[in-house]
Amino acid sequence: MRIAIDGHTIGNKRSGDETYTIGLIKALADIDKTNEYIVYVTNDSAYKLIGKLPDNFVIKKICPHNRWIRLCVSYPLAFLKDRPDIIHFQYIAPIFNSAKLVLTIHDVSYRLLPEQYSFIERLSLVYGTALMMKVAKKVLTVSQVSKEQIADNFHIDRDKITVVYNGVPEHFKTKVSEDEEKKILKKYEIKRNYFLYVGNLKPRKKVDELLKGYAELVTKKNIEYDLVIVGRKTDMFEELFSMAEELQISKRVKFLGYVDDMSLSVLYKRAKLFVYPSVFEGFGLPLVEAMIKGVPVICYNGSSTAEVCRDAALKLDEITSKSLADAMGNLMDNEEKRSELIERGYVRAKEFTWEKSAVKTLEVYREVYTELASKKKD
């Protein structure tokens, strides 16, 4: 069985999509020494990020980075040469190929929250993804919530959709020396204890409510904790930065942008609280990353965040500045509750491994390939 995996997100700071691709590839390399894999990348830094792979894996650079030329021209030509049996893409894949498609859809926010996407993004995702799901032999998604939303919004047979949870990257389990931790904190000019948010800055993440809630807490309790925000700076960055200035908390809020893996691991470990106010997620990987690092979590009691965290987080029925301020203030002062959530978080996070994800994904590949082989015999 020869499997081609689209790795264009690797090295392009695509946060969750990039983490998913790297985690899955490395785990497949650990569990499968038999089947052949071709990983197509567009960025030279992808080779280092993926690292050394066994002999049954090949990494190939595919050009250009432009999505439409790559999907319509470069990939079909590459497939003619490499002859994969199965191709694995996220959201949108090449139409012109003879291989069987396995498609990963993390969430359908573009369908349920269209106002948060540009016209071009909506057009390509809504119509392109709908077409891809019809063409695909199997659709993978990362939570039961996402599975139901995909089935309901795109009228896809639920039997065609398989839930494969994300895993925790291995580097989050690696210990970093005290000296290295201090260097990283110094690099980002973090001198005090802090609350942490990790994720992009899209409207559905409710970072604006987090800023307002943090400002309320600073005013009411005069807390000694800063707020650290990690995530690629999107179009909303200027708006959020201006809001921090208007709330007179700009000196207490640190927008770090995209950070490397080791720095992120340390930032989680040293945080007092992890606050994730997003009201719409396919999975919410930062939640699991925070739990494995021993940080108590505050999140929304809905979407997939409730499914992922279960009883291992302080969950809020609504996300407002007041609810966030109250939750941060209460959890900050309640050491017994913090310890309880930390312990539950460890237990819950250990259930999410990339090995489990890879095993389940490989089962799907085999199912699709068996069907393909059966049709060839007929």
PLY file of the C-alpha trace (Angstrom):
ply
format ascii 1.0
element vertex 378
property float x
property float y
property float z
element edge 377
property int vertex1
property int vertex2
end_header
0.00 0.00 0.00
1.42 3.36 -1.03
0.02 6.39 0.81
0.60 10.03 -0.13
0.12 12.65 2.59
-0.22 16.37 1.97
2.23 18.13 4.31
2.01 21.66 2.93
1.07 23.04 6.37
4.41 21.93 7.85
6.75 24.88 8.24
4.07 27.42 7.41
2.98 28.20 10.99
-0.54 26.89 10.48
-0.86 26.03 14.18
-3.40 23.20 14.63
-3.25 21.89 11.05
0.55 21.79 11.17
0.60 20.08 14.58
-1.88 17.47 13.33
0.16 16.66 10.22
3.50 16.38 12.02
2.05 14.35 14.89
0.31 11.90 12.58
3.31 11.41 10.27
5.74 10.75 13.13
3.34 8.32 14.81
2.69 6.44 11.55
6.46 6.16 11.12
6.69 4.57 14.57
3.96 1.97 14.08
4.13 1.10 10.37
7.37 -0.19 8.85
5.67 -2.00 5.97
3.61 0.35 3.82
5.16 3.06 1.65
4.57 6.73 2.46
5.23 9.86 0.44
4.97 13.16 2.31
4.69 16.21 0.06
5.88 19.52 1.55
6.22 23.05 0.20
8.57 24.57 2.77
12.25 23.65 3.22
11.93 23.93 7.00
9.50 20.99 6.93
12.40 18.52 6.65
13.82 19.61 10.00
10.41 19.80 11.67
9.51 16.26 10.62
12.93 14.87 11.49
14.36 11.50 10.57
11.90 8.95 9.22
12.31 5.22 8.45
13.17 3.98 4.96
9.53 3.38 4.00
8.92 7.15 4.21
9.97 9.66 1.56
9.64 13.44 1.82
9.26 15.29 -1.46
9.07 19.01 -2.08
6.20 20.06 -4.32
5.91 23.50 -5.91
4.56 26.08 -6.02
3.17 27.08 -2.64
0.14 28.59 -4.41
-2.75 26.30 -3.45
-4.66 26.24 -6.71
-1.69 25.62 -9.00
-0.48 22.94 -6.61
-3.86 21.21 -6.39
-4.78 21.48 -10.06
-1.39 20.91 -11.69
1.50 19.93 -9.41
-0.20 17.18 -7.44
-1.87 15.43 -10.39
1.50 15.35 -12.18
3.23 14.03 -9.04
0.60 11.32 -8.63
1.08 10.18 -12.22
4.73 9.59 -11.40
4.44 8.25 -7.83
1.24 6.18 -8.27
-0.15 6.29 -4.70
-3.02 3.99 -3.81
-4.38 6.40 -1.19
-4.00 10.15 -0.76
-4.64 11.90 2.56
-5.51 15.62 2.54
-7.13 18.17 4.83
-10.26 19.97 3.59
-9.43 20.28 -0.12
-7.64 17.78 -2.35
-6.79 17.42 -6.07
-9.71 16.23 -8.16
-7.67 14.83 -11.03
-6.16 11.60 -9.71
-6.86 7.88 -9.64
-5.98 7.33 -5.98
-8.61 6.96 -3.27
-9.05 9.99 -1.02
-9.04 10.03 2.79
-10.05 13.51 3.88
-9.55 15.13 7.29
-12.01 17.85 8.30
-11.16 19.39 11.67
-14.30 21.50 11.96
-16.98 23.27 9.90
-16.60 26.76 11.36
-16.55 28.15 7.82
-20.10 26.83 7.43
-21.47 27.74 10.86
-19.56 31.02 11.33
-19.22 32.32 7.75
-18.87 35.95 8.82
-15.45 35.15 10.26
-14.03 34.18 6.87
-13.26 36.15 3.73
-15.44 35.66 0.66
-12.73 33.64 -1.10
-12.17 31.44 1.97
-15.91 30.77 2.30
-16.25 29.99 -1.39
-13.35 27.54 -1.48
-14.08 25.87 1.85
-17.86 25.58 1.65
-18.10 24.38 -1.95
-14.65 22.81 -2.27
-14.95 20.81 0.94
-18.49 19.71 0.13
-17.25 18.31 -3.18
-14.25 16.66 -1.55
-16.42 14.92 1.05
-18.50 13.38 -1.71
-15.39 12.22 -3.56
-13.62 10.91 -0.44
-13.86 7.26 0.49
-13.52 8.14 4.17
-13.74 11.37 6.15
-11.74 11.73 9.36
-12.57 14.29 12.01
-11.26 15.05 15.47
-14.31 14.92 17.77
-17.79 13.52 18.03
-19.16 17.07 17.96
-17.45 17.72 14.62
-18.73 14.41 13.23
-22.33 15.38 13.97
-21.85 18.87 12.52
-20.29 17.48 9.33
-23.08 14.93 8.90
-25.84 17.47 9.57
-24.45 20.33 7.46
-23.17 18.36 4.49
-25.63 15.44 4.56
-22.83 12.89 4.77
-23.57 9.34 5.91
-22.26 9.00 9.48
-20.77 5.62 8.62
-18.42 7.41 6.24
-17.03 9.60 9.06
-14.50 8.28 11.57
-13.54 10.17 14.73
-9.79 10.17 15.35
-8.76 12.30 18.32
-5.58 14.36 18.19
-2.62 13.48 20.37
-0.16 15.30 22.59
3.16 16.07 20.86
6.08 14.13 22.35
8.11 17.27 23.05
5.51 18.28 25.64
6.53 15.24 27.67
10.25 16.12 27.52
11.73 17.85 30.54
13.50 21.17 29.99
16.25 22.28 32.36
15.65 25.10 34.80
18.33 27.19 33.08
16.67 26.69 29.68
13.30 27.66 31.13
14.77 30.87 32.50
16.34 31.68 29.12
13.00 31.28 27.37
11.16 33.46 29.89
13.88 36.08 29.55
13.64 35.93 25.76
9.97 36.90 25.96
10.56 39.37 28.80
8.29 37.48 31.19
9.21 38.53 34.71
6.06 37.75 36.71
3.59 34.91 37.09
0.98 34.85 34.35
-2.24 33.46 32.92
-1.90 31.91 29.47
-3.92 31.72 26.25
-2.71 29.73 23.22
-4.51 29.78 19.87
-5.18 32.03 16.93
-6.89 35.39 17.27
-10.06 34.77 15.30
-13.33 36.23 16.66
-14.71 32.83 17.76
-11.77 32.47 20.13
-13.23 35.30 22.26
-9.83 36.77 23.11
-11.55 40.17 23.33
-13.69 38.88 26.21
-10.57 37.47 27.84
-8.88 40.88 27.69
-11.92 42.58 29.20
-12.25 39.89 31.88
-8.58 40.20 32.75
-8.92 44.00 32.97
-11.87 43.56 35.38
-9.76 41.24 37.52
-6.84 43.68 37.57
-9.17 46.49 38.66
-11.00 44.49 41.33
-8.16 42.50 42.87
-5.03 44.32 41.73
-3.54 40.92 40.86
0.17 40.36 40.33
-0.31 38.14 37.29
0.30 39.15 33.68
-1.60 37.76 30.68
0.42 35.99 27.99
-1.20 35.43 24.58
0.46 33.01 22.16
-0.69 32.58 18.58
-0.11 33.73 15.03
-1.04 37.37 14.62
-4.11 37.56 12.37
-6.12 40.53 11.12
-7.57 40.93 14.61
-4.21 41.60 16.24
-4.27 45.39 15.87
-7.83 45.50 17.20
-6.92 43.43 20.25
-3.73 45.38 20.88
-5.69 48.64 20.75
-8.27 47.17 23.12
-5.52 46.30 25.62
-4.34 49.91 25.46
-7.88 51.27 25.94
-8.36 48.97 28.94
-5.04 50.24 30.32
-3.58 46.75 30.55
-1.17 46.88 27.60
1.85 46.77 29.93
0.45 43.64 31.56
-0.51 41.78 28.36
2.16 40.15 26.19
1.29 39.19 22.62
4.06 36.75 21.69
2.83 35.67 18.25
3.94 32.25 16.98
6.52 30.52 19.23
8.65 27.42 18.74
7.73 24.08 20.32
10.20 24.15 23.19
9.19 27.69 24.16
5.52 26.75 24.04
6.09 23.76 26.30
7.85 25.96 28.86
5.19 28.68 28.65
2.53 26.10 29.49
4.51 24.66 32.39
5.15 28.02 34.04
1.59 29.35 33.66
-0.66 29.79 36.71
-3.84 29.21 34.69
-4.69 28.32 31.11
-7.74 30.19 29.82
-9.35 29.03 26.57
-12.52 31.05 25.94
-13.15 29.77 22.40
-16.83 28.97 21.76
-16.25 26.87 18.65
-13.61 24.16 18.19
-13.15 21.00 16.21
-10.95 19.62 18.97
-9.00 22.26 20.91
-5.49 20.79 21.12
-4.16 23.55 23.43
-6.50 22.22 26.12
-4.75 18.85 26.13
-1.32 20.46 25.89
-2.08 22.55 28.98
-3.41 19.56 30.93
-0.36 17.41 30.21
1.86 20.24 31.49
-0.03 20.45 34.76
-1.89 23.70 34.26
-5.49 24.12 35.51
-7.83 24.90 32.59
-10.78 27.26 32.17
-12.88 26.71 29.04
-16.34 26.86 27.48
-18.88 24.21 28.43
-19.89 23.51 24.85
-18.61 22.67 21.36
-15.84 20.04 21.46
-14.06 21.65 24.42
-16.50 20.00 26.85
-16.02 16.67 25.08
-12.23 16.91 25.26
-11.95 18.14 28.86
-14.86 16.34 30.54
-14.41 16.93 34.27
-10.78 18.07 33.98
-11.51 21.80 33.53
-13.51 24.62 35.03
-16.19 24.93 32.34
-18.28 28.05 31.80
-21.81 27.93 30.41
-21.32 31.33 28.79
-18.22 33.26 27.81
-18.38 36.86 28.96
-15.85 39.20 30.49
-17.57 38.77 33.87
-17.69 34.96 33.75
-14.01 34.85 32.80
-13.00 37.36 35.48
-14.92 35.44 38.14
-13.46 32.09 37.02
-9.88 33.35 36.93
-10.26 35.07 40.29
-11.86 32.07 41.98
-9.45 29.50 40.60
-6.43 31.69 41.32
-7.33 31.78 45.02
-8.55 28.19 45.42
-5.50 25.93 45.72
-7.63 22.86 46.47
-9.63 23.27 43.25
-6.46 23.99 41.26
-4.84 20.78 42.52
-7.98 18.80 41.72
-8.10 20.08 38.13
-4.38 19.52 37.64
-4.69 15.88 38.71
-7.78 15.28 36.56
-6.06 17.02 33.66
-3.08 14.67 33.81
-5.37 11.66 33.73
-7.50 12.97 30.87
-4.57 14.16 28.74
-2.92 10.73 28.84
-5.87 9.38 26.87
-4.81 11.43 23.83
-1.74 10.04 22.05
-0.59 10.28 18.47
0.05 6.54 18.55
-3.68 5.94 19.09
-4.44 8.44 16.32
-2.04 6.71 13.93
-3.40 3.23 14.69
-6.95 4.35 13.95
-5.89 6.27 10.82
-3.98 3.24 9.53
-7.10 1.12 10.05
-8.97 3.54 7.80
-6.22 3.38 5.15
-6.43 -0.42 5.20
-10.21 -0.38 4.95
-10.07 1.91 1.90
-7.26 -0.12 0.32
-9.08 -3.42 0.86
-12.10 -2.00 -0.91
-9.86 -0.77 -3.74
-8.13 -4.17 -4.09
-11.47 -5.95 -4.08
-12.77 -3.79 -6.94
-9.61 -4.39 -8.96
-10.16 -8.15 -8.68
-13.74 -7.80 -9.85
0 1
1 2
2 3
3 4
4 5
5 6
6 7
7 8
8 9
9 10
10 11
11 12
12 13
13 14
14 15
15 16
16 17
17 18
18 19
19 20
20 21
21 22
22 23
23 24
24 25
25 26
26 27
27 28
28 29
29 30
30 31
31 32
32 33
33 34
34 35
35 36
36 37
37 38
38 39
39 40
40 41
41 42
42 43
43 44
44 45
45 46
46 47
47 48
48 49
49 50
50 51
51 52
52 53
53 54
54 55
55 56
56 57
57 58
58 59
59 60
60 61
61 62
62 63
63 64
64 65
65 66
66 67
67 68
68 69
69 70
70 71
71 72
72 73
73 74
74 75
75 76
76 77
77 78
78 79
79 80
80 81
81 82
82 83
83 84
84 85
85 86
86 87
87 88
88 89
89 90
90 91
91 92
92 93
93 94
94 95
95 96
96 97
97 98
98 99
99 100
100 101
101 102
102 103
103 104
104 105
105 106
106 107
107 108
108 109
109 110
110 111
111 112
112 113
113 114
114 115
115 116
116 117
117 118
118 119
119 120
120 121
121 122
122 123
123 124
124 125
125 126
126 127
127 128
128 129
129 130
130 131
131 132
132 133
133 134
134 135
135 136
136 137
137 138
138 139
139 140
140 141
141 142
142 143
143 144
144 145
145 146
146 147
147 148
148 149
149 150
150 151
151 152
152 153
153 154
154 155
155 156
156 157
157 158
158 159
159 160
160 161
161 162
162 163
163 164
164 165
165 166
166 167
167 168
168 169
169 170
170 171
171 172
172 173
173 174
174 175
175 176
176 177
177 178
178 179
179 180
180 181
181 182
182 183
183 184
184 185
185 186
186 187
187 188
188 189
189 190
190 191
191 192
192 193
193 194
194 195
195 196
196 197
197 198
198 199
199 200
200 201
201 202
202 203
203 204
204 205
205 206
206 207
207 208
208 209
209 210
210 211
211 212
212 213
213 214
214 215
215 216
216 217
217 218
218 219
219 220
220 221
221 222
222 223
223 224
224 225
225 226
226 227
227 228
228 229
229 230
230 231
231 232
232 233
233 234
234 235
235 236
236 237
237 238
238 239
239 240
240 241
241 242
242 243
243 244
244 245
245 246
246 247
247 248
248 249
249 250
250 251
251 252
252 253
253 254
254 255
255 256
256 257
257 258
258 259
259 260
260 261
261 262
262 263
263 264
264 265
265 266
266 267
267 268
268 269
269 270
270 271
271 272
272 273
273 274
274 275
275 276
276 277
277 278
278 279
279 280
280 281
281 282
282 283
283 284
284 285
285 286
286 287
287 288
288 289
289 290
290 291
291 292
292 293
293 294
294 295
295 296
296 297
297 298
298 299
299 300
300 301
301 302
302 303
303 304
304 305
305 306
306 307
307 308
308 309
309 310
310 311
311 312
312 313
313 314
314 315
315 316
316 317
317 318
318 319
319 320
320 321
321 322
322 323
323 324
324 325
325 326
326 327
327 328
328 329
329 330
330 331
331 332
332 333
333 334
334 335
335 336
336 337
337 338
338 339
339 340
340 341
341 342
342 343
343 344
344 345
345 346
346 347
347 348
348 349
349 350
350 351
351 352
352 353
353 354
354 355
355 356
356 357
357 358
358 359
359 360
360 361
361 362
362 363
363 364
364 365
365 366
366 367
367 368
368 369
369 370
370 371
371 372
372 373
373 374
374 375
375 376
376 377
